[in-house]
Amino acid sequence: MARRRICNALIEQPRITERELGLDRYQWSEWMMLLDLYMIEQQDMEEVFRQFSRNSGRSETTGYRRTVEMVDDGLLERISDPRDRRRSFIRLSDRTRAKMDKVMDSLATLLLA
């Protein structure tokens, strides 16, 4: 029974992320980047901008470019490190965090029903 719910949630996940975040099935690495950042924020941690782009599963250059695009699109926010101006942190925008909460709530409903 639990395995069937997990399978159902995995099948529904692309539809839910497309509906809530506008990500289609071909944007798996973007979903993984948002999910990674969401999990980091749930643990009250911060992610350094450069490291985040490396975690995309793409080449570092492509990950960096996509991270910049996600900042420009308003999905992410880039915050300067007040102690070291050469570094910056990345976090979900309030809008994206709210959408990620909806995705997680939808998946929880499928898993816990």
N, CA, C and O atoms as CSV, one atom per row, in Angstrom:
chain,resi,resn,atom,element,x,y,z
A,1,MET,N,N,0.820,-1.199,0.000
A,1,MET,CA,C,0.000,0.000,0.000
A,1,MET,C,C,0.867,1.267,0.000
A,1,MET,O,O,0.612,2.196,-0.766
A,2,ALA,N,N,1.897,1.297,0.868
A,2,ALA,CA,C,2.771,2.473,0.927
A,2,ALA,C,C,3.535,2.630,-0.380
A,2,ALA,O,O,3.721,3.749,-0.859
A,3,ARG,N,N,3.982,1.516,-0.964
A,3,ARG,CA,C,4.719,1.595,-2.226
A,3,ARG,C,C,3.837,2.133,-3.344
A,3,ARG,O,O,4.304,2.886,-4.199
A,4,ARG,N,N,2.588,1.757,-3.339
A,4,ARG,CA,C,1.670,2.268,-4.363
A,4,ARG,C,C,1.498,3.783,-4.212
A,4,ARG,O,O,1.458,4.506,-5.207
A,5,ARG,N,N,1.396,4.261,-2.974
A,5,ARG,CA,C,1.274,5.709,-2.756
A,5,ARG,C,C,2.541,6.439,-3.199
A,5,ARG,O,O,2.463,7.510,-3.800
A,6,ILE,N,N,3.704,5.863,-2.904
A,6,ILE,CA,C,4.968,6.464,-3.336
A,6,ILE,C,C,5.026,6.522,-4.860
A,6,ILE,O,O,5.394,7.549,-5.431
A,7,CYS,N,N,4.664,5.426,-5.517
A,7,CYS,CA,C,4.647,5.414,-6.991
A,7,CYS,C,C,3.694,6.464,-7.531
A,7,CYS,O,O,4.024,7.173,-8.481
A,8,ASN,N,N,2.517,6.570,-6.935
A,8,ASN,CA,C,1.535,7.554,-7.372
A,8,ASN,C,C,2.081,8.969,-7.204
A,8,ASN,O,O,1.906,9.810,-8.086
A,9,ALA,N,N,2.742,9.236,-6.077
A,9,ALA,CA,C,3.318,10.569,-5.846
A,9,ALA,C,C,4.411,10.861,-6.865
A,9,ALA,O,O,4.501,11.979,-7.373
A,10,LEU,N,N,5.240,9.872,-7.167
A,10,LEU,CA,C,6.303,10.075,-8.159
A,10,LEU,C,C,5.729,10.320,-9.556
A,10,LEU,O,O,6.274,11.114,-10.322
A,11,ILE,N,N,4.648,9.651,-9.879
A,11,ILE,CA,C,3.997,9.863,-11.175
A,11,ILE,C,C,3.372,11.253,-11.240
A,11,ILE,O,O,3.435,11.916,-12.276
A,12,GLU,N,N,2.775,11.690,-10.149
A,12,GLU,CA,C,2.090,12.984,-10.122
A,12,GLU,C,C,3.044,14.167,-9.981
A,12,GLU,O,O,2.695,15.287,-10.356
A,13,GLN,N,N,4.239,13.934,-9.447
A,13,GLN,CA,C,5.171,15.026,-9.167
A,13,GLN,C,C,5.415,15.933,-10.365
A,13,GLN,O,O,5.370,17.152,-10.199
A,14,PRO,N,N,5.676,15.407,-11.577
A,14,PRO,CA,C,5.892,16.335,-12.699
A,14,PRO,C,C,4.675,17.212,-12.995
A,14,PRO,O,O,4.828,18.385,-13.338
A,15,ARG,N,N,3.486,16.662,-12.866
A,15,ARG,CA,C,2.262,17.468,-13.101
A,15,ARG,C,C,2.105,18.553,-12.040
A,15,ARG,O,O,1.713,19.682,-12.336
A,16,ILE,N,N,2.416,18.189,-10.808
A,16,ILE,CA,C,2.299,19.158,-9.713
A,16,ILE,C,C,3.325,20.274,-9.878
A,16,ILE,O,O,2.990,21.448,-9.722
A,17,THR,N,N,4.560,19.927,-10.189
A,17,THR,CA,C,5.586,20.970,-10.349
A,17,THR,C,C,5.316,21.830,-11.574
A,17,THR,O,O,5.636,23.019,-11.581
A,18,GLU,N,N,4.733,21.240,-12.605
A,18,GLU,CA,C,4.379,22.050,-13.777
A,18,GLU,C,C,3.264,23.029,-13.428
A,18,GLU,O,O,3.311,24.199,-13.807
A,19,ARG,N,N,2.262,22.539,-12.704
A,19,ARG,CA,C,1.133,23.394,-12.332
A,19,ARG,C,C,1.564,24.506,-11.382
A,19,ARG,O,O,1.194,25.662,-11.586
A,20,GLU,N,N,2.329,24.185,-10.360
A,20,GLU,CA,C,2.677,25.156,-9.325
A,20,GLU,C,C,3.867,26.040,-9.684
A,20,GLU,O,O,3.884,27.225,-9.349
A,21,LEU,N,N,4.861,25.470,-10.366
A,21,LEU,CA,C,6.105,26.200,-10.621
A,21,LEU,C,C,6.334,26.545,-12.087
A,21,LEU,O,O,7.245,27.307,-12.410
A,22,GLY,N,N,5.518,25.994,-12.972
A,22,GLY,CA,C,5.710,26.247,-14.391
A,22,GLY,C,C,6.869,25.478,-14.985
A,22,GLY,O,O,7.341,25.811,-16.072
A,23,LEU,N,N,7.337,24.453,-14.289
A,23,LEU,CA,C,8.454,23.637,-14.788
A,23,LEU,C,C,7.898,22.442,-15.538
A,23,LEU,O,O,7.040,21.724,-15.023
A,24,ASP,N,N,8.382,22.226,-16.753
A,24,ASP,CA,C,7.923,21.057,-17.498
A,24,ASP,C,C,8.846,19.874,-17.247
A,24,ASP,O,O,9.843,19.998,-16.535
A,25,ARG,N,N,8.522,18.756,-17.817
A,25,ARG,CA,C,9.258,17.508,-17.584
A,25,ARG,C,C,10.723,17.594,-17.999
A,25,ARG,O,O,11.553,16.836,-17.496
A,26,TYR,N,N,11.043,18.492,-18.894
A,26,TYR,CA,C,12.409,18.614,-19.397
A,26,TYR,C,C,13.278,19.522,-18.534
A,26,TYR,O,O,14.458,19.721,-18.823
A,27,GLN,N,N,12.699,20.063,-17.490
A,27,GLN,CA,C,13.438,20.949,-16.598
A,27,GLN,C,C,13.762,20.236,-15.284
A,27,GLN,O,O,13.664,20.827,-14.209
A,28,TRP,N,N,14.145,18.973,-15.378
A,28,TRP,CA,C,14.446,18.172,-14.197
A,28,TRP,C,C,15.553,18.795,-13.358
A,28,TRP,O,O,15.447,18.835,-12.132
A,29,SER,N,N,16.618,19.284,-14.000
A,29,SER,CA,C,17.720,19.841,-13.214
A,29,SER,C,C,17.274,21.097,-12.463
A,29,SER,O,O,17.732,21.335,-11.346
A,30,GLU,N,N,16.392,21.903,-13.055
A,30,GLU,CA,C,15.876,23.081,-12.356
A,30,GLU,C,C,15.058,22.658,-11.141
A,30,GLU,O,O,15.163,23.261,-10.073
A,31,TRP,N,N,14.240,21.616,-11.309
A,31,TRP,CA,C,13.452,21.098,-10.193
A,31,TRP,C,C,14.386,20.617,-9.078
A,31,TRP,O,O,14.148,20.890,-7.901
A,32,MET,N,N,15.437,19.910,-9.452
A,32,MET,CA,C,16.371,19.408,-8.450
A,32,MET,C,C,17.084,20.560,-7.736
A,32,MET,O,O,17.357,20.471,-6.538
A,33,MET,N,N,17.387,21.639,-8.462
A,33,MET,CA,C,18.027,22.798,-7.853
A,33,MET,C,C,17.078,23.448,-6.841
A,33,MET,O,O,17.490,23.784,-5.730
A,34,LEU,N,N,15.805,23.626,-7.223
A,34,LEU,CA,C,14.831,24.223,-6.315
A,34,LEU,C,C,14.600,23.317,-5.106
A,34,LEU,O,O,14.507,23.793,-3.975
A,35,LEU,N,N,14.511,22.022,-5.348
A,35,LEU,CA,C,14.295,21.072,-4.266
A,35,LEU,C,C,15.478,21.080,-3.293
A,35,LEU,O,O,15.287,21.050,-2.077
A,36,ASP,N,N,16.675,21.119,-3.823
A,36,ASP,CA,C,17.880,21.175,-2.998
A,36,ASP,C,C,17.868,22.427,-2.126
A,36,ASP,O,O,18.147,22.357,-0.929
A,37,LEU,N,N,17.552,23.554,-2.717
A,37,LEU,CA,C,17.526,24.808,-1.981
A,37,LEU,C,C,16.395,24.819,-0.955
A,37,LEU,O,O,16.567,25.335,0.149
A,38,TYR,N,N,15.249,24.258,-1.306
A,38,TYR,CA,C,14.117,24.167,-0.384
A,38,TYR,C,C,14.523,23.348,0.844
A,38,TYR,O,O,14.227,23.732,1.976
A,39,MET,N,N,15.192,22.234,0.621
A,39,MET,CA,C,15.624,21.379,1.716
A,39,MET,C,C,16.657,22.094,2.594
A,39,MET,O,O,16.609,21.991,3.820
A,40,ILE,N,N,17.584,22.811,1.970
A,40,ILE,CA,C,18.588,23.566,2.721
A,40,ILE,C,C,17.907,24.605,3.605
A,40,ILE,O,O,18.281,24.772,4.766
A,41,GLU,N,N,16.914,25.302,3.066
A,41,GLU,CA,C,16.209,26.313,3.852
A,41,GLU,C,C,15.412,25.677,4.989
A,41,GLU,O,O,15.272,26.284,6.050
A,42,GLN,N,N,14.892,24.478,4.792
A,42,GLN,CA,C,14.161,23.794,5.848
A,42,GLN,C,C,15.088,23.466,7.018
A,42,GLN,O,O,14.628,23.309,8.149
A,43,GLN,N,N,16.368,23.364,6.755
A,43,GLN,CA,C,17.359,23.063,7.782
A,43,GLN,C,C,18.042,24.330,8.303
A,43,GLN,O,O,19.044,24.250,9.014
A,44,ASP,N,N,17.494,25.505,7.946
A,44,ASP,CA,C,18.044,26.801,8.370
A,44,ASP,C,C,19.508,26.964,7.993
A,44,ASP,O,O,20.315,27.471,8.772
A,45,MET,N,N,19.829,26.528,6.796
A,45,MET,CA,C,21.188,26.680,6.287
A,45,MET,C,C,21.161,27.672,5.130
A,45,MET,O,O,20.093,28.020,4.625
A,46,GLU,N,N,22.328,28.121,4.718
A,46,GLU,CA,C,22.447,29.014,3.578
A,46,GLU,C,C,23.257,28.323,2.503
A,46,GLU,O,O,24.086,27.462,2.801
A,47,GLU,N,N,23.024,28.692,1.258
A,47,GLU,CA,C,23.755,28.112,0.138
A,47,GLU,C,C,24.543,29.212,-0.551
A,47,GLU,O,O,24.003,30.265,-0.890
A,48,VAL,N,N,25.803,28.956,-0.748
A,48,VAL,CA,C,26.652,29.902,-1.465
A,48,VAL,C,C,26.323,29.806,-2.954
A,48,VAL,O,O,26.165,28.711,-3.493
A,49,PHE,N,N,26.223,30.940,-3.600
A,49,PHE,CA,C,25.785,31.014,-4.992
A,49,PHE,C,C,26.570,30.075,-5.905
A,49,PHE,O,O,25.969,29.314,-6.664
A,50,ARG,N,N,27.884,30.115,-5.844
A,50,ARG,CA,C,28.716,29.284,-6.726
A,50,ARG,C,C,28.503,27.791,-6.467
A,50,ARG,O,O,28.410,27.000,-7.406
A,51,GLN,N,N,28.427,27.416,-5.203
A,51,GLN,CA,C,28.231,26.008,-4.863
A,51,GLN,C,C,26.875,25.522,-5.366
A,51,GLN,O,O,26.755,24.402,-5.864
A,52,PHE,N,N,25.869,26.360,-5.234
A,52,PHE,CA,C,24.533,25.991,-5.684
A,52,PHE,C,C,24.523,25.660,-7.170
A,52,PHE,O,O,23.913,24.675,-7.586
A,53,SER,N,N,25.190,26.470,-7.960
A,53,SER,CA,C,25.207,26.218,-9.406
A,53,SER,C,C,25.944,24.920,-9.726
A,53,SER,O,O,25.639,24.272,-10.727
A,54,ARG,N,N,26.893,24.538,-8.904
A,54,ARG,CA,C,27.602,23.270,-9.114
A,54,ARG,C,C,26.708,22.066,-8.824
A,54,ARG,O,O,26.924,20.991,-9.382
A,55,ASN,N,N,25.712,22.232,-7.961
A,55,ASN,CA,C,24.847,21.129,-7.554
A,55,ASN,C,C,23.718,20.859,-8.547
A,55,ASN,O,O,22.848,20.033,-8.267
A,56,SER,N,N,23.707,21.518,-9.675
A,56,SER,CA,C,22.588,21.421,-10.610
A,56,SER,C,C,22.552,20.107,-11.375
A,56,SER,O,O,21.522,19.761,-11.954
A,57,GLY,N,N,23.650,19.375,-11.386
A,57,GLY,CA,C,23.704,18.161,-12.188
A,57,GLY,C,C,24.115,18.451,-13.620
A,57,GLY,O,O,24.237,17.535,-14.432
A,58,ARG,N,N,24.325,19.700,-13.928
A,58,ARG,CA,C,24.802,20.130,-15.242
A,58,ARG,C,C,26.250,20.567,-15.099
A,58,ARG,O,O,26.812,20.545,-14.004
A,59,SER,N,N,26.842,20.959,-16.204
A,59,SER,CA,C,28.188,21.507,-16.103
A,59,SER,C,C,28.126,22.755,-15.221
A,59,SER,O,O,27.075,23.383,-15.095
A,60,GLU,N,N,29.248,23.103,-14.619
A,60,GLU,CA,C,29.274,24.266,-13.737
A,60,GLU,C,C,28.843,25.531,-14.478
A,60,GLU,O,O,28.113,26.357,-13.930
A,61,THR,N,N,29.290,25.679,-15.707
A,61,THR,CA,C,28.929,26.865,-16.501
A,61,THR,C,C,27.438,26.910,-16.762
A,61,THR,O,O,26.812,27.956,-16.589
A,62,THR,N,N,26.859,25.792,-17.176
A,62,THR,CA,C,25.422,25.735,-17.457
A,62,THR,C,C,24.622,25.937,-16.176
A,62,THR,O,O,23.623,26.657,-16.176
A,63,GLY,N,N,25.054,25.305,-15.083
A,63,GLY,CA,C,24.376,25.482,-13.805
A,63,GLY,C,C,24.407,26.923,-13.348
A,63,GLY,O,O,23.409,27.445,-12.851
A,64,TYR,N,N,25.547,27.567,-13.513
A,64,TYR,CA,C,25.674,28.974,-13.140
A,64,TYR,C,C,24.748,29.841,-13.996
A,64,TYR,O,O,24.049,30.713,-13.480
A,65,ARG,N,N,24.750,29.592,-15.303
A,65,ARG,CA,C,23.899,30.371,-16.208
A,65,ARG,C,C,22.420,30.187,-15.860
A,65,ARG,O,O,21.658,31.153,-15.836
A,66,ARG,N,N,22.021,28.939,-15.590
A,66,ARG,CA,C,20.622,28.681,-15.250
A,66,ARG,C,C,20.268,29.306,-13.908
A,66,ARG,O,O,19.150,29.789,-13.731
A,67,THR,N,N,21.196,29.303,-12.964
A,67,THR,CA,C,20.941,29.951,-11.680
A,67,THR,C,C,20.713,31.444,-11.871
A,67,THR,O,O,19.796,32.012,-11.276
A,68,VAL,N,N,21.537,32.085,-12.692
A,68,VAL,CA,C,21.363,33.508,-12.987
A,68,VAL,C,C,20.003,33.748,-13.641
A,68,VAL,O,O,19.314,34.711,-13.303
A,69,GLU,N,N,19.614,32.881,-14.574
A,69,GLU,CA,C,18.303,33.008,-15.224
A,69,GLU,C,C,17.175,32.870,-14.203
A,69,GLU,O,O,16.182,33.595,-14.275
A,70,MET,N,N,17.321,31.947,-13.257
A,70,MET,CA,C,16.300,31.763,-12.237
A,70,MET,C,C,16.209,32.974,-11.311
A,70,MET,O,O,15.126,33.305,-10.826
A,71,VAL,N,N,17.344,33.636,-11.063
A,71,VAL,CA,C,17.325,34.894,-10.301
A,71,VAL,C,C,16.602,35.956,-11.122
A,71,VAL,O,O,15.738,36.660,-10.601
A,72,ASP,N,N,16.948,36.077,-12.398
A,72,ASP,CA,C,16.310,37.069,-13.273
A,72,ASP,C,C,14.812,36.820,-13.419
A,72,ASP,O,O,14.035,37.763,-13.561
A,73,ASP,N,N,14.406,35.544,-13.385
A,73,ASP,CA,C,12.983,35.191,-13.517
A,73,ASP,C,C,12.214,35.346,-12.208
A,73,ASP,O,O,10.995,35.182,-12.180
A,74,GLY,N,N,12.922,35.661,-11.126
A,74,GLY,CA,C,12.260,35.860,-9.844
A,74,GLY,C,C,12.040,34.582,-9.043
A,74,GLY,O,O,11.384,34.613,-8.002
A,75,LEU,N,N,12.578,33.460,-9.512
A,75,LEU,CA,C,12.436,32.211,-8.761
A,75,LEU,C,C,13.363,32.191,-7.542
A,75,LEU,O,O,13.024,31.630,-6.500
A,76,LEU,N,N,14.519,32.803,-7.690
A,76,LEU,CA,C,15.535,32.830,-6.642
A,76,LEU,C,C,15.935,34.259,-6.333
A,76,LEU,O,O,15.710,35.166,-7.134
A,77,GLU,N,N,16.529,34.451,-5.171
A,77,GLU,CA,C,17.098,35.745,-4.787
A,77,GLU,C,C,18.576,35.548,-4.490
A,77,GLU,O,O,18.984,34.545,-3.903
A,78,ARG,N,N,19.353,36.512,-4.903
A,78,ARG,CA,C,20.791,36.498,-4.636
A,78,ARG,C,C,21.074,37.589,-3.615
A,78,ARG,O,O,20.704,38.747,-3.809
A,79,ILE,N,N,21.736,37.207,-2.519
A,79,ILE,CA,C,21.998,38.126,-1.421
A,79,ILE,C,C,23.494,38.204,-1.186
A,79,ILE,O,O,24.158,37.177,-1.043
A,80,SER,N,N,24.025,39.410,-1.147
A,80,SER,CA,C,25.455,39.598,-0.894
A,80,SER,C,C,25.789,39.208,0.536
A,80,SER,O,O,25.021,39.473,1.461
A,81,ASP,N,N,26.937,38.580,0.705
A,81,ASP,CA,C,27.432,38.228,2.028
A,81,ASP,C,C,27.941,39.515,2.665
A,81,ASP,O,O,28.879,40.119,2.145
A,82,PRO,N,N,27.352,39.952,3.775
A,82,PRO,CA,C,27.785,41.219,4.379
A,82,PRO,C,C,29.214,41.172,4.914
A,82,PRO,O,O,29.849,42.214,5.075
A,83,ARG,N,N,29.728,39.968,5.194
A,83,ARG,CA,C,31.088,39.836,5.724
A,83,ARG,C,C,32.139,39.718,4.635
A,83,ARG,O,O,33.315,40.004,4.860
A,84,ASP,N,N,31.706,39.293,3.450
A,84,ASP,CA,C,32.657,39.081,2.356
A,84,ASP,C,C,31.949,39.419,1.047
A,84,ASP,O,O,31.211,38.589,0.516
A,85,ARG,N,N,32.157,40.600,0.530
A,85,ARG,CA,C,31.467,41.095,-0.672
A,85,ARG,C,C,31.753,40.262,-1.918
A,85,ARG,O,O,31.043,40.387,-2.916
A,86,ARG,N,N,32.777,39.421,-1.877
A,86,ARG,CA,C,33.076,38.575,-3.039
A,86,ARG,C,C,32.120,37.399,-3.137
A,86,ARG,O,O,31.982,36.784,-4.194
A,87,ARG,N,N,31.459,37.091,-2.021
A,87,ARG,CA,C,30.531,35.960,-1.992
A,87,ARG,C,C,29.098,36.451,-1.975
A,87,ARG,O,O,28.811,37.577,-1.570
A,88,SER,N,N,28.220,35.595,-2.418
A,88,SER,CA,C,26.794,35.878,-2.273
A,88,SER,C,C,26.080,34.565,-1.995
A,88,SER,O,O,26.572,33.482,-2.313
A,89,PHE,N,N,24.909,34.695,-1.393
A,89,PHE,CA,C,24.080,33.550,-1.071
A,89,PHE,C,C,22.878,33.524,-2.003
A,89,PHE,O,O,22.494,34.537,-2.586
A,90,ILE,N,N,22.309,32.363,-2.123
A,90,ILE,CA,C,21.133,32.198,-2.967
A,90,ILE,C,C,20.023,31.612,-2.104
A,90,ILE,O,O,20.274,30.760,-1.251
A,91,ARG,N,N,18.795,32.072,-2.329
A,91,ARG,CA,C,17.653,31.502,-1.610
A,91,ARG,C,C,16.428,31.583,-2.505
A,91,ARG,O,O,16.409,32.301,-3.505
A,92,LEU,N,N,15.421,30.839,-2.126
A,92,LEU,CA,C,14.165,30.883,-2.864
A,92,LEU,C,C,13.512,32.242,-2.645
A,92,LEU,O,O,13.592,32.809,-1.555
A,93,SER,N,N,12.870,32.757,-3.682
A,93,SER,CA,C,12.075,33.969,-3.485
A,93,SER,C,C,10.846,33.578,-2.651
A,93,SER,O,O,10.490,32.402,-2.575
A,94,ASP,N,N,10.217,34.551,-2.042
A,94,ASP,CA,C,9.016,34.269,-1.237
A,94,ASP,C,C,7.944,33.585,-2.089
A,94,ASP,O,O,7.272,32.661,-1.631
A,95,ARG,N,N,7.795,34.043,-3.318
A,95,ARG,CA,C,6.799,33.469,-4.233
A,95,ARG,C,C,7.118,32.007,-4.529
A,95,ARG,O,O,6.226,31.158,-4.510
A,96,THR,N,N,8.383,31.713,-4.800
A,96,THR,CA,C,8.776,30.340,-5.104
A,96,THR,C,C,8.642,29.458,-3.876
A,96,THR,O,O,8.205,28.312,-3.983
A,97,ARG,N,N,9.012,29.976,-2.706
A,97,ARG,CA,C,8.879,29.203,-1.479
A,97,ARG,C,C,7.413,28.831,-1.243
A,97,ARG,O,O,7.119,27.699,-0.860
A,98,ALA,N,N,6.506,29.756,-1.464
A,98,ALA,CA,C,5.078,29.474,-1.295
A,98,ALA,C,C,4.622,28.396,-2.285
A,98,ALA,O,O,3.825,27.526,-1.935
A,99,LYS,N,N,5.125,28.455,-3.506
A,99,LYS,CA,C,4.770,27.441,-4.500
A,99,LYS,C,C,5.369,26.088,-4.142
A,99,LYS,O,O,4.726,25.054,-4.327
A,100,MET,N,N,6.587,26.090,-3.635
A,100,MET,CA,C,7.220,24.836,-3.199
A,100,MET,C,C,6.440,24.232,-2.035
A,100,MET,O,O,6.292,23.013,-1.950
A,101,ASP,N,N,5.942,25.083,-1.138
A,101,ASP,CA,C,5.108,24.587,-0.043
A,101,ASP,C,C,3.866,23.887,-0.595
A,101,ASP,O,O,3.466,22.839,-0.087
A,102,LYS,N,N,3.260,24.460,-1.628
A,102,LYS,CA,C,2.088,23.835,-2.247
A,102,LYS,C,C,2.437,22.497,-2.886
A,102,LYS,O,O,1.677,21.534,-2.782
A,103,VAL,N,N,3.592,22.440,-3.549
A,103,VAL,CA,C,4.042,21.178,-4.145
A,103,VAL,C,C,4.198,20.129,-3.050
A,103,VAL,O,O,3.706,19.009,-3.186
A,104,MET,N,N,4.883,20.490,-1.966
A,104,MET,CA,C,5.112,19.537,-0.873
A,104,MET,C,C,3.802,19.117,-0.216
A,104,MET,O,O,3.631,17.949,0.136
A,105,ASP,N,N,2.882,20.055,-0.050
A,105,ASP,CA,C,1.578,19.716,0.523
A,105,ASP,C,C,0.822,18.748,-0.381
A,105,ASP,O,O,0.195,17.805,0.101
A,106,SER,N,N,0.882,18.978,-1.681
A,106,SER,CA,C,0.216,18.080,-2.637
A,106,SER,C,C,0.834,16.696,-2.590
A,106,SER,O,O,0.111,15.700,-2.590
A,107,LEU,N,N,2.144,16.615,-2.552
A,107,LEU,CA,C,2.820,15.315,-2.484
A,107,LEU,C,C,2.529,14.626,-1.152
A,107,LEU,O,O,2.331,13.411,-1.119
A,108,ALA,N,N,2.500,15.380,-0.063
A,108,ALA,CA,C,2.181,14.799,1.243
A,108,ALA,C,C,0.773,14.220,1.251
A,108,ALA,O,O,0.540,13.156,1.824
A,109,THR,N,N,-0.162,14.914,0.619
A,109,THR,CA,C,-1.523,14.417,0.532
A,109,THR,C,C,-1.563,13.079,-0.193
A,109,THR,O,O,-2.258,12.157,0.233
A,110,LEU,N,N,-0.819,12.975,-1.286
A,110,LEU,CA,C,-0.772,11.715,-2.029
A,110,LEU,C,C,-0.114,10.600,-1.217
A,110,LEU,O,O,-0.556,9.452,-1.261
A,111,LEU,N,N,0.930,10.936,-0.487
A,111,LEU,CA,C,1.670,9.930,0.272
A,111,LEU,C,C,0.960,9.494,1.552
A,111,LEU,O,O,1.055,8.336,1.961
A,112,LEU,N,N,0.260,10.417,2.171
A,112,LEU,CA,C,-0.335,10.139,3.479
A,112,LEU,C,C,-1.822,9.826,3.422
A,112,LEU,O,O,-2.450,9.584,4.452
A,113,ALA,N,N,-2.383,9.831,2.224
A,113,ALA,CA,C,-3.841,9.575,2.085
A,113,ALA,C,C,-4.187,8.156,2.437
A,113,ALA,O,O,-5.355,7.772,2.376
